Each structure stands twice: as C-alpha cells, then as structure tokens.
C-alpha cells in the first residue's frame, strides 16, 4: 500500500542523491577493503593466514543480519537520523577492529562492520521512497553506481593504505571517513519522518509473506538470485582457474581483471534512465542477454586477455544493468515499503551470491573452467526466463 503522504513529499535533490551514492559506496567498501591485508593481519595477530581468512566470513554474516534487522528501519526512521547514526556505529566497529588483540575478537568486530555497512542498502531504499516517479530508476542507478565504485576501489585503497601505514591505521582511516560522511549526511539529508502503515516488529514478522503477496517480487528475486550466483561463481572461478597451470598467473595479474568492472560504473546510471523510459523488464532482459552472450565468450577464451577482458566487462555491465532495473521494478510495487521490499530481495540475492562463491571451487575442481562457465550460463538463462515471465497479479 503506497501512502499518500509519501507520494506528496518533495523529491530528493540531485545533490543529495549524489551524496547518498558516495556514502553508499564508501560504506560497502568496508566489506572488501580488509581482504588484501589478511597476510599482514595474520602475522600481527600470530594466526595462520588460513585462520585469518575465515574472519572475512564474519562480514557476510553481519551483512545478512543487517539486511534482516537494519534495512527495514528505512520504512520507520527519519533518514536524517538513520544514516548518520548507522555511519557512526560503523566507525565505532572499525575502530574496535583496529584495536583487537586476537582473531576471535576481530571476527566479532567484522560481524558488526558487515551489519552496519547495510547503509548502502538503506540509501537505495531511501532514494526509492522519496524519488520522483519519473526519476526513480535513474537515481537508484546512480546509487548503484556508487556502490559498484566502492566495491571496485575498496581492495586497491585498502591494500595501499596497509602498505603505507599498516592495517590497524587503515581501518582507522576508513572509520574517519565514516565520521565525515555522518556529519555531511546529518546536514544534507532531508528531515522527513516516514509514514509506514506497519510498525517495525510487525514488518519483520510479515516479510516472508511479501513473497506470497507479490508474485512479481518472487520472479524478480528468482532472477536476481540466478544471475548473482553466476556473477560470483565466474569471478571466484576465474581467479582459481588462472592461478593453475597452464596459466599460473600471480595474484597481481589476476587482480588486473577487476578493472573490467569499470564499465559497470557507466552502465548503471544509464540502465536506470532506460528503465524509466522503456520499462524495467525490457532492460533486465537486455542486460541478461548481454551477460549470457559474454559468458559464452568467457567460456571459450580463458587465458586470452584480448578477448577475455572485454567479455568480462560486458558480463559485468549486463549484470549491473539488470540489477538496477530489477530493484527499480521491486520498489515500484510499493514505494511506501521500499525498505522491507528491498530487504527481502537483497537477503535472497546475497544468499545466492554466497552459494555461488562457495560452489566455484568444487565446480572448478570437478570439471574445470568449462563446468563452471557452463553452470553460470545455465543460471543466467534461467534468470532471463524469470525476467520474461509476467506475473498474473
């Protein structure tokens, strides 16, 4: 049910949307910035690199908890207070992580870090709630571009800071950036109290029922899960495959392929605009068709950078375009409940991403790149079929 008072709110200004995009990217970056530093952390804490690498799972666990408990607050808490408050909590978690004496305590801190980085998902929900109907897809695309930039640049910045000042000071630098973002958001975000028709705990209890209530939500969630499974399987699988003979590439050389993700930064805002103009369903299908075609090229060109890297760029861009259109489509179901709808979708989305990450190793071990790439193509074809299916209500 869309509340009339939400519809009458003045749309967000372009400047506020840009700031939300930057903030979302900066927040999500904290989930990935620590990864290049795991060796240094293991040495400092007297733990094996394998044991320290397990702490990264705490970020994913925390992010899922944050999706469940914090993202729905976007439907109930004034964004003028919600976003700055959660950024301060993120800064506190990063500061605590920088002072831990053991891997166990670091894991606890990373769970808190992961939970509070859901500022990124809340930013998308806030834009979906307060954006004008004609600009919703474009503005959500801008936020998604900020998130993509944060993910893309986080490992590079985190590794560079660790080399210069150490991993503990690196975390403090990110904590300081969160504090600056909190102060900026407190000054610039609109002071608007959401007018939710349901209280917070009722919202949490009824979230599973939304899948039954909205057939389109089920179809969109199924499509998103399938392509995010494929996306994560491809990226993890290529790293595992290229590290093995006959290529035996170093980690630095494999990491260069991440530059291909830059194309997605340009595609996401355009995808939002096209979704506003031509409809989200058409953009989803077009993006996924491009991803499927490029995945076929990836299947046949591993170890051939001149063909593989452009195909990887198109694969990323197609998935990013589909994601923007899919989220805009979901928010349109009921802008007044954008937070909880976004939660249901993203929870399933990230679960599928985790499964894709975990499945990449066994797939490569069982059948090499061919089995993994073929599985990814099948998943994307399934996403296209789900996106092409029209809901009956």
C-alpha positions as CSV (number, residue, x, y, z in Angstrom):
1,X,0.0,0.0,0.0
2,X,1.5,3.4,-1.1
3,X,0.9,6.1,1.5
4,X,-0.3,9.4,0.1
5,X,1.9,11.4,2.3
6,X,5.0,9.6,0.9
7,X,3.8,10.5,-2.6
8,X,3.4,14.2,-1.7
9,X,6.9,14.6,-0.3
10,X,9.2,16.9,-2.3
11,X,11.6,14.7,-4.4
12,X,15.3,14.5,-3.3
13,X,17.6,17.0,-4.9
14,X,20.3,15.8,-7.3
15,X,23.0,16.9,-4.8
16,X,21.5,14.7,-2.0
17,X,21.3,11.7,-4.3
18,X,24.9,12.1,-5.3
19,X,25.9,12.3,-1.7
20,X,23.9,9.2,-0.9
21,X,25.6,7.4,-3.8
22,X,29.1,8.4,-2.5
23,X,28.1,7.4,1.1
24,X,26.7,4.0,-0.1
25,X,29.9,3.3,-2.0
26,X,32.1,4.3,1.0
27,X,30.1,2.1,3.4
28,X,30.1,-1.0,1.3
29,X,33.8,-0.6,0.7
30,X,34.4,-1.6,4.3
31,X,33.3,-5.2,3.4
32,X,36.2,-5.6,1.0
33,X,39.0,-3.3,1.9
34,X,40.5,-5.6,4.5
35,X,40.9,-8.6,2.1
36,X,44.4,-7.6,0.7
37,X,45.6,-7.1,4.3
38,X,44.9,-10.7,5.6
39,X,48.6,-11.7,5.4
40,X,49.7,-8.7,7.5
41,X,46.9,-9.3,10.0
42,X,47.8,-12.9,10.4
43,X,51.4,-12.0,11.1
44,X,50.4,-9.3,13.6
45,X,47.9,-11.5,15.5
46,X,50.1,-14.6,15.4
47,X,47.5,-16.6,13.4
48,X,47.8,-18.6,10.2
49,X,46.6,-16.9,7.0
50,X,44.0,-19.6,6.6
51,X,42.6,-18.9,10.0
52,X,42.5,-15.2,9.5
53,X,40.8,-15.6,6.1
54,X,37.9,-17.2,7.8
55,X,37.2,-13.9,9.6
56,X,36.1,-12.4,6.3
57,X,33.0,-14.7,6.6
58,X,32.0,-12.5,9.5
59,X,31.5,-9.6,7.2
60,X,29.0,-11.6,5.1
61,X,27.2,-12.9,8.2
62,X,27.0,-9.4,9.6
63,X,25.7,-8.1,6.3
64,X,22.9,-10.6,6.2
65,X,22.0,-9.8,9.8
66,X,22.0,-6.1,8.9
67,X,19.7,-6.8,5.9
68,X,17.3,-8.5,8.3
69,X,17.3,-6.0,11.2
70,X,18.5,-2.7,9.9
71,X,17.4,-2.2,6.3
72,X,13.7,-2.3,7.3
73,X,14.3,0.8,9.5
74,X,14.3,2.8,6.3
75,X,10.5,2.5,6.4
76,X,10.3,3.7,10.0
77,X,13.1,6.0,11.0
78,X,13.8,9.5,9.7
79,X,16.7,9.3,7.2
80,X,18.2,12.5,8.8
81,X,18.9,10.3,11.9
82,X,19.1,6.8,10.5
83,X,22.0,7.2,8.0
84,X,24.3,9.3,10.2
85,X,23.6,7.1,13.3
86,X,24.5,3.9,11.4
87,X,27.6,5.5,9.9
88,X,28.8,6.4,13.5
89,X,28.1,2.8,14.5
90,X,30.2,1.6,11.5
91,X,33.0,3.9,12.5
92,X,32.9,2.5,16.1
93,X,33.0,-1.1,14.8
94,X,36.0,-0.3,12.6
95,X,37.8,1.5,15.5
96,X,37.2,-1.6,17.7
97,X,38.5,-3.9,14.9
98,X,41.7,-1.8,14.7
99,X,42.5,-2.5,18.4
100,X,41.8,-6.2,18.6
101,X,44.5,-8.5,20.1
102,X,43.1,-11.8,18.6
103,X,41.5,-13.3,15.6
104,X,38.4,-14.2,17.6
105,X,37.7,-10.6,18.6
106,X,38.4,-9.5,15.0
107,X,35.7,-11.9,13.8
108,X,33.2,-10.3,16.2
109,X,34.1,-6.8,15.1
110,X,33.8,-7.8,11.4
111,X,30.3,-9.1,12.1
112,X,29.4,-5.6,13.4
113,X,31.2,-4.0,10.4
114,X,29.2,-6.1,8.0
115,X,25.9,-5.3,9.7
116,X,26.4,-1.6,9.7
117,X,27.6,-1.4,6.0
118,X,24.0,-2.0,5.1
119,X,23.9,1.8,5.0
120,X,24.3,1.1,1.2
121,X,21.0,-0.9,1.0
122,X,19.3,1.8,3.1
123,X,20.5,4.5,0.8
124,X,18.8,2.7,-2.1
125,X,15.6,2.3,-0.1
126,X,15.5,6.0,0.8
127,X,16.0,7.0,-2.8
128,X,13.3,4.6,-3.9
129,X,11.0,6.0,-1.3
130,X,11.5,9.8,-1.8
131,X,12.5,10.0,-5.5
132,X,10.0,11.3,-8.1
133,X,8.3,8.5,-10.0
134,X,9.8,9.7,-13.4
135,X,13.4,9.7,-12.0
136,X,13.3,6.8,-9.6
137,X,15.2,4.4,-11.9
138,X,17.9,6.9,-12.8
139,X,18.5,8.0,-9.2
140,X,18.6,4.4,-8.0
141,X,21.1,3.7,-10.8
142,X,23.3,6.5,-9.5
143,X,23.3,4.9,-6.0
144,X,24.1,1.5,-7.5
145,X,27.0,3.1,-9.5
146,X,28.3,4.5,-6.2
147,X,28.1,1.0,-4.6
148,X,29.9,-0.5,-7.6
149,X,32.6,2.1,-7.4
150,X,33.1,1.4,-3.6
151,X,33.4,-2.4,-4.2
152,X,35.7,-1.9,-7.2
153,X,38.1,0.6,-5.5
154,X,38.0,-0.8,-1.9
155,X,40.6,-3.5,-2.3
156,X,43.0,-1.2,-4.0
157,X,42.7,1.6,-1.4
158,X,42.8,-0.9,1.5
159,X,45.9,-2.6,0.2
160,X,47.6,0.7,-0.5
161,X,46.8,2.1,3.0
162,X,48.0,-1.1,4.7
163,X,51.4,-0.8,2.8
164,X,51.8,2.8,3.8
165,X,50.5,2.9,7.4
166,X,49.6,-0.7,8.5
167,X,46.3,-2.5,8.7
168,X,45.2,-1.0,12.0
169,X,45.7,2.5,10.8
170,X,44.0,1.6,7.6
171,X,40.8,0.7,9.5
172,X,41.1,3.9,11.4
173,X,41.3,5.9,8.1
174,X,38.1,4.2,7.0
175,X,36.5,5.0,10.4
176,X,37.4,8.6,10.0
177,X,35.9,8.7,6.5
178,X,32.6,7.3,8.0
179,X,32.6,10.1,10.6
180,X,33.0,12.7,7.9
181,X,30.2,11.1,5.9
182,X,27.9,11.0,9.0
183,X,28.4,14.7,9.6
184,X,27.7,15.5,5.9
185,X,24.6,13.4,5.8
186,X,23.3,14.9,9.1
187,X,23.5,18.3,7.4
188,X,22.2,17.4,4.0
189,X,19.6,14.6,4.3
190,X,16.0,15.8,4.5
191,X,14.3,15.8,7.8
192,X,11.3,13.6,6.9
193,X,9.6,11.0,9.1
194,X,8.4,8.0,7.0
195,X,4.7,7.3,7.3
196,X,4.8,3.5,7.5
197,X,1.4,1.8,7.9
198,X,3.0,-1.0,10.0
199,X,5.3,-1.0,13.0
200,X,8.8,-2.3,12.8
201,X,8.3,-5.7,14.5
202,X,5.2,-6.3,12.5
203,X,7.2,-5.6,9.4
204,X,9.9,-8.1,10.4
205,X,7.2,-10.8,11.1
206,X,5.4,-10.3,7.8
207,X,8.5,-10.1,5.5
208,X,8.2,-13.7,4.4
209,X,4.6,-13.1,3.5
210,X,5.6,-10.5,1.0
211,X,6.8,-13.2,-1.4
212,X,3.3,-14.7,-1.3
213,X,1.7,-11.3,-1.6
214,X,3.7,-10.1,-4.6
215,X,4.2,-12.6,-7.5
216,X,6.4,-10.1,-9.2
217,X,8.7,-10.0,-6.2
218,X,9.1,-13.8,-6.4
219,X,10.0,-13.6,-10.1
220,X,12.4,-10.6,-9.6
221,X,14.1,-12.4,-6.6
222,X,14.5,-15.6,-8.6
223,X,16.1,-13.7,-11.5
224,X,18.4,-11.8,-9.2
225,X,19.5,-14.9,-7.3
226,X,20.3,-16.8,-10.5
227,X,22.5,-14.1,-12.0
228,X,24.2,-13.2,-8.8
229,X,25.0,-16.9,-8.3
230,X,26.6,-16.8,-11.8
231,X,28.3,-13.5,-11.2
232,X,30.1,-14.7,-8.0
233,X,30.9,-18.1,-9.5
234,X,32.5,-16.5,-12.6
235,X,34.7,-14.1,-10.6
236,X,35.9,-16.6,-8.0
237,X,36.2,-19.3,-10.6
238,X,38.4,-17.3,-12.9
239,X,40.8,-16.5,-10.0
240,X,41.1,-20.2,-9.2
241,X,41.5,-21.2,-12.8
242,X,44.0,-18.6,-13.8
243,X,46.2,-19.4,-10.8
244,X,46.5,-23.0,-12.1
245,X,48.6,-24.4,-15.0
246,X,48.9,-23.7,-17.8
247,X,48.5,-20.0,-16.9
248,X,49.8,-19.9,-13.3
249,X,49.2,-16.2,-13.1
250,X,50.1,-14.2,-10.0
251,X,47.5,-12.6,-7.7
252,X,48.5,-9.2,-9.1
253,X,48.0,-10.2,-12.7
254,X,44.6,-11.8,-11.8
255,X,43.6,-8.7,-10.0
256,X,44.0,-6.6,-13.1
257,X,40.9,-8.2,-14.5
258,X,38.9,-6.3,-11.9
259,X,39.5,-3.2,-14.0
260,X,36.9,-4.6,-16.4
261,X,34.3,-3.7,-13.8
262,X,34.8,-0.1,-14.6
263,X,32.3,-0.4,-17.5
264,X,29.6,-1.2,-15.0
265,X,30.1,2.3,-13.4
266,X,29.0,3.9,-16.6
267,X,26.2,1.4,-17.4
268,X,24.3,1.6,-14.1
269,X,23.1,5.2,-14.3
270,X,22.2,4.7,-18.0
271,X,20.3,1.5,-17.1
272,X,18.2,3.4,-14.6
273,X,17.3,6.1,-17.1
274,X,16.4,3.4,-19.7
275,X,14.3,1.6,-17.2
276,X,12.4,4.8,-16.5
277,X,11.8,5.3,-20.3
278,X,11.3,1.8,-21.7
279,X,10.3,-0.3,-18.6
280,X,12.4,-2.3,-16.2
281,X,11.5,-5.7,-17.7
282,X,13.0,-4.8,-21.1
283,X,16.2,-3.5,-19.6
284,X,16.6,-6.6,-17.4
285,X,16.2,-9.0,-20.3
286,X,18.6,-6.9,-22.5
287,X,21.2,-6.8,-19.7
288,X,21.0,-10.5,-19.0
289,X,21.1,-11.4,-22.7
290,X,24.4,-9.4,-23.0
291,X,25.6,-11.2,-19.9
292,X,24.7,-14.7,-21.3
293,X,26.4,-13.9,-24.6
294,X,29.6,-12.6,-23.0
295,X,29.6,-15.6,-20.6
296,X,29.8,-17.8,-23.6
297,X,32.8,-15.9,-24.9
298,X,34.4,-16.2,-21.4
299,X,33.8,-20.0,-21.5
300,X,35.9,-20.2,-24.7
301,X,38.7,-17.6,-24.1
302,X,40.1,-18.2,-20.6
303,X,43.8,-17.3,-20.8
304,X,43.4,-15.0,-23.8
305,X,43.2,-11.5,-22.3
306,X,42.4,-9.6,-25.5
307,X,39.1,-11.5,-25.7
308,X,38.5,-12.4,-22.1
309,X,38.8,-9.0,-20.5
310,X,36.3,-7.2,-22.9
311,X,33.9,-10.1,-22.5
312,X,34.2,-9.9,-18.7
313,X,33.5,-6.1,-18.9
314,X,30.3,-6.8,-20.9
315,X,29.3,-9.6,-18.5
316,X,29.7,-7.2,-15.5
317,X,27.8,-4.4,-17.2
318,X,24.9,-6.7,-18.2
319,X,24.5,-7.9,-14.6
320,X,24.8,-4.4,-13.2
321,X,22.1,-3.1,-15.7
322,X,19.8,-6.0,-14.8
323,X,20.3,-5.3,-11.0
324,X,19.4,-1.6,-11.3
325,X,16.3,-2.3,-13.4
326,X,15.3,-5.2,-11.0
327,X,15.5,-3.0,-7.9
328,X,13.6,-0.2,-9.5
329,X,10.9,-2.8,-10.6
330,X,10.7,-4.1,-7.0
331,X,10.4,-0.6,-5.4
332,X,7.6,0.3,-7.8
333,X,5.5,-2.5,-6.2
334,X,5.0,-0.3,-3.2
335,X,7.3,2.8,-2.7
336,X,6.0,3.2,0.8
337,X,7.5,-0.1,1.8
338,X,10.7,0.2,-0.1
339,X,12.9,-0.8,2.9
340,X,11.2,-4.1,3.5
341,X,10.8,-5.0,-0.2
342,X,14.5,-4.2,-0.7
343,X,15.4,-6.3,2.3
344,X,13.5,-9.4,1.1
345,X,15.2,-9.1,-2.3
346,X,18.7,-8.4,-1.1
347,X,18.6,-11.1,1.5
348,X,17.8,-13.8,-1.1
349,X,20.3,-12.1,-3.5
350,X,23.2,-12.2,-1.2
351,X,22.4,-15.8,-0.1
352,X,22.6,-16.8,-3.7
353,X,25.9,-14.9,-4.1
354,X,27.4,-16.7,-1.2
355,X,26.3,-20.0,-2.7
356,X,27.9,-19.1,-6.0
357,X,31.2,-18.2,-4.2
358,X,31.2,-21.5,-2.3
359,X,30.3,-23.5,-5.4
360,X,33.1,-22.1,-7.6
361,X,35.8,-24.2,-6.0
362,X,34.0,-27.5,-6.3
363,X,32.9,-26.8,-9.8
364,X,36.5,-25.9,-10.9
365,X,37.8,-29.0,-9.1
366,X,35.2,-31.3,-10.7
367,X,35.2,-30.1,-14.3
368,X,37.5,-27.1,-14.6
369,X,36.5,-23.7,-16.2
370,X,34.2,-25.4,-18.7
371,X,31.9,-26.8,-16.0
372,X,31.9,-23.6,-14.0
373,X,31.3,-21.4,-17.1
374,X,28.5,-23.7,-18.4
375,X,26.8,-23.7,-15.0
376,X,26.9,-19.9,-15.0
377,X,25.4,-19.7,-18.5
378,X,22.6,-22.0,-17.4
379,X,21.9,-19.8,-14.4
380,X,21.7,-16.7,-16.5
381,X,19.4,-18.3,-19.0
382,X,17.2,-19.2,-16.0
383,X,17.3,-15.5,-14.9
384,X,16.2,-14.4,-18.4
385,X,13.2,-16.8,-18.3
386,X,12.2,-15.5,-14.9
387,X,12.5,-11.9,-16.1
388,X,10.5,-12.6,-19.2
389,X,7.6,-14.2,-17.2
390,X,4.8,-11.9,-16.5
391,X,3.1,-12.1,-13.1
392,X,-0.6,-12.9,-13.0
393,X,-1.4,-10.2,-10.4
